[in-house]
Amino acid sequence: MVKRSLLVCFALIASACASAGEPVLHDHLTKFADVSIGECFSFDEPESTTVSGVEVAPCTTPHTYELFFLGDTTAPEWGDVETFRSEAVASCAPALEIYTGAPIADRVFDFAYFTPSVREWEAGVRTFGCYAFALDGSQATDTVLAVSPSRRMARRDLVDGTCFTAPSSDLVFTVAVRDCSQADREMIGQVDHPSLTETYPVRMSDDAQGLCDTMFSERSIEGTATYFAPSPAGWAAGDRTIQCLRVLSG
């Protein structure tokens, strides 16, 4: 457990203490913030504190890391290291247990995380991500995702017709995808919030519900509508997407 804490702190420092002058990404590299949950990747250990990009690869090919959780930080400023650390540790540990299907103490995997760079922070990005790796430092040729009836997916990656269980309060940015006969939510469609202001709407819940009720009416969709709305941090970064969902009887 101590080893995990040290590794987590190192990963935080490697991502959160980068200078404003970032290296230019090579064409074949992907930014951390563009990696989706379930994708596998590798990157060279940087000589500085900045990771310039990651090599995304199929999980069946040799790789070192796998992304399993995304969340938004509530840190008031980029240099708030303690908030970054506490939020990441509080989110990554339970998320890894759910993703792998076993307690961390029983696994051969550990986790680290990335946070926004200075440049991303100034552009409104507040996303942090947790990724798994082998404790012995070896490369993997398969996913660490548990073999189960469900798999976790980032909310932002949901497509129409996807069924899932409602997220728990500690994993609000991911959902467990299931067969529709075993799920309690179905992705129906999405619509942009009409507001163009930078201020987060004080009536977001009413606005989102109204937009989704209208979508259901226009499409003659039966059932009760609910929604996923942008977080305040996502709104500040330009996200205006309301995801409309149908409540399933299960």
C-alpha positions in Angstrom: 0.0 0.0 0.0 2.9 2.4 0.7 4.3 1.6 -2.7 1.0 2.7 -4.3 1.0 6.0 -2.4 4.5 6.8 -3.6 3.7 5.9 -7.2 0.5 8.0 -7.1 2.4 11.0 -5.7 5.0 10.7 -8.4 2.4 10.5 -11.1 0.7 13.6 -9.7 4.0 15.5 -9.6 4.8 14.4 -13.1 1.6 15.8 -14.5 0.7 18.7 -12.1 4.1 20.3 -11.8 4.8 20.8 -15.5 6.0 24.2 -16.6 3.9 26.3 -19.0 6.4 25.6 -21.8 5.2 22.2 -23.0 7.0 20.1 -25.6 5.3 19.8 -29.0 3.4 16.6 -29.5 4.7 14.2 -32.2 2.1 13.2 -34.8 1.8 9.6 -33.5 1.2 10.7 -29.9 -2.1 11.3 -28.2 -2.7 13.8 -25.4 -3.7 12.3 -22.0 -7.0 14.2 -22.0 -8.0 12.6 -25.3 -7.6 9.0 -24.1 -10.9 7.2 -23.3 -11.7 4.8 -20.5 -10.7 1.2 -21.6 -7.9 2.4 -23.9 -4.4 1.0 -23.4 -1.2 3.0 -23.9 2.4 3.5 -23.2 4.7 6.5 -22.8 8.4 7.1 -22.2 9.3 8.3 -18.7 10.1 12.0 -19.2 13.4 13.6 -18.2 11.4 16.6 -17.1 8.1 16.7 -15.3 6.0 16.9 -18.6 4.7 13.9 -20.5 4.4 15.1 -24.1 2.0 12.4 -25.2 1.1 8.7 -25.0 1.1 5.9 -27.6 -2.4 4.4 -27.7 -2.5 0.8 -28.8 -4.9 -2.1 -28.9 -5.0 -3.8 -25.4 -4.0 -7.1 -27.1 -0.7 -5.7 -28.1 2.2 -4.9 -25.6 1.4 -1.8 -23.5 2.1 -0.5 -20.1 -1.0 1.4 -18.9 -4.8 1.3 -19.2 -7.2 4.1 -18.4 -10.0 3.1 -16.1 -11.5 6.4 -14.7 -12.0 10.0 -15.6 -13.2 12.8 -13.2 -13.3 16.5 -12.8 -11.3 18.2 -10.1 -12.7 20.8 -7.8 -9.3 22.4 -7.3 -9.6 26.2 -7.3 -6.3 26.7 -9.0 -3.8 24.7 -11.0 -1.1 24.6 -8.3 -3.5 23.1 -5.6 -1.5 19.9 -5.3 -3.2 18.6 -2.2 -6.7 18.8 -3.7 -5.4 17.0 -6.9 -3.9 14.3 -4.7 -6.8 13.7 -2.4 -9.4 13.7 -5.1 -7.4 11.3 -7.3 -6.6 8.9 -4.5 -10.3 8.9 -3.3 -11.5 8.2 -6.9 -8.9 5.9 -8.3 -8.8 3.2 -5.6 -12.5 2.3 -5.6 -12.7 2.7 -9.4 -9.8 0.2 -9.9 -11.6 -2.3 -7.7 -14.8 -2.0 -9.7 -13.0 -2.0 -13.0 -10.8 -5.1 -12.2 -13.5 -6.9 -10.1 -11.3 -7.5 -7.1 -9.8 -5.7 -4.1 -6.6 -3.8 -4.7 -4.9 -5.9 -2.1 -5.5 -9.0 -4.2 -4.3 -7.6 -7.5 -1.0 -7.4 -9.2 -1.9 -4.0 -10.6 -1.5 -0.5 -9.2 -2.7 2.9 -10.3 -1.4 6.4 -11.1 -3.1 9.4 -12.5 -2.7 12.5 -14.6 -4.0 16.0 -14.1 -4.3 19.0 -16.6 -1.2 20.8 -17.7 -0.9 24.5 -17.2 -1.9 25.1 -20.8 -4.9 22.8 -20.5 -5.9 24.4 -17.2 -5.9 27.9 -18.7 -8.1 26.5 -21.5 -10.7 25.4 -19.0 -9.8 21.6 -18.8 -10.4 20.2 -15.3 -10.3 16.5 -16.1 -8.0 14.0 -14.3 -7.7 10.4 -15.2 -6.6 7.2 -13.4 -4.6 4.5 -15.2 -3.6 1.0 -14.1 -0.2 -0.7 -14.6 1.6 -3.9 -13.4 3.4 -3.6 -10.1 6.4 -5.4 -11.5 6.7 -2.9 -14.3 6.1 -5.5 -17.0 4.1 -4.9 -20.2 0.6 -6.4 -20.6 -1.0 -8.0 -23.6 -4.6 -7.9 -22.4 -7.0 -5.6 -20.6 -7.3 -5.5 -16.8 -11.0 -5.1 -17.1 -12.9 -7.8 -15.2 -14.6 -10.5 -17.2 -18.2 -9.8 -16.2 -21.6 -9.1 -17.7 -20.8 -5.4 -17.5 -18.0 -3.0 -18.5 -17.4 0.6 -17.5 -17.7 3.4 -20.0 -17.2 7.1 -19.8 -20.5 9.0 -19.9 -19.1 11.2 -22.7 -18.6 8.1 -24.8 -22.2 6.8 -24.6 -24.0 6.3 -28.0 -27.7 6.1 -28.7 -29.1 2.7 -27.7 -26.5 1.9 -25.0 -28.0 0.6 -21.8 -26.4 0.9 -18.4 -26.9 1.1 -14.7 -27.2 4.5 -13.1 -23.7 5.6 -11.8 -23.0 5.6 -8.1 -22.1 8.9 -6.4 -18.4 8.1 -6.3 -18.2 7.1 -9.9 -20.4 9.7 -11.5 -18.3 10.1 -14.7 -18.5 6.4 -15.7 -21.4 3.9 -16.1 -21.6 0.1 -16.1 -22.8 -0.9 -19.6 -25.2 -3.9 -19.5 -27.7 -5.8 -21.6 -30.9 -3.7 -21.7 -32.8 -6.4 -19.9 -30.5 -5.9 -16.9 -30.1 -2.1 -17.0 -32.0 0.8 -15.6 -31.0 3.5 -18.1 -30.9 3.8 -21.9 -29.1 6.5 -23.9 -31.6 8.1 -26.3 -29.9 11.1 -27.8 -28.3 14.4 -27.0 -29.0 18.1 -27.4 -27.0 21.2 -26.8 -28.1 23.6 -24.0 -29.1 26.9 -25.8 -27.2 29.2 -23.4 -24.1 30.8 -24.9 -23.0 32.5 -21.6 -20.0 31.4 -19.6 -22.0 31.4 -16.4 -23.3 28.0 -15.3 -27.1 28.0 -15.5 -28.8 28.2 -12.1 -31.7 26.2 -13.5 -29.6 23.5 -15.2 -31.7 20.6 -13.8 -35.0 22.2 -15.0 -33.4 23.2 -18.4 -32.0 19.7 -19.0 -35.2 17.9 -18.0 -37.3 20.2 -20.3 -35.0 19.6 -23.3 -35.2 15.8 -22.8 -38.9 15.8 -22.3 -39.2 17.7 -25.6 -37.0 15.2 -27.4 -39.1 12.3 -26.1 -42.3 14.1 -27.2 -41.0 14.9 -30.7 -39.7 11.3 -31.2 -42.8 9.7 -29.7 -40.6 7.9 -27.2 -42.4 6.1 -24.4 -41.1 6.1 -20.9 -39.7 8.6 -18.4 -36.9 10.9 -19.5 -33.9 11.8 -17.4 -30.5 13.2 -18.3 -26.8 13.7 -17.8 -25.9 17.4 -17.8 -22.4 19.1 -18.0 -20.6 19.7 -14.7 -19.7 23.3 -13.9 -16.1 22.5 -14.8 -17.2 20.9 -18.1 -19.4 24.0 -18.8 -16.4 26.3 -18.2 -14.5 24.2 -20.7 -17.2 24.7 -23.4 -19.3 21.5 -22.9 -23.0 22.3 -23.6 -24.2 18.7 -24.3 -27.3 17.3 -22.5 -27.5 13.5 -22.8 -31.1 12.4 -22.7 -31.8 9.0 -21.1 -34.8 6.7 -20.7 -35.5 5.2 -17.3 -36.0 1.4 -17.8 -38.3 -0.7 -15.7 -35.4 -3.3 -15.3 
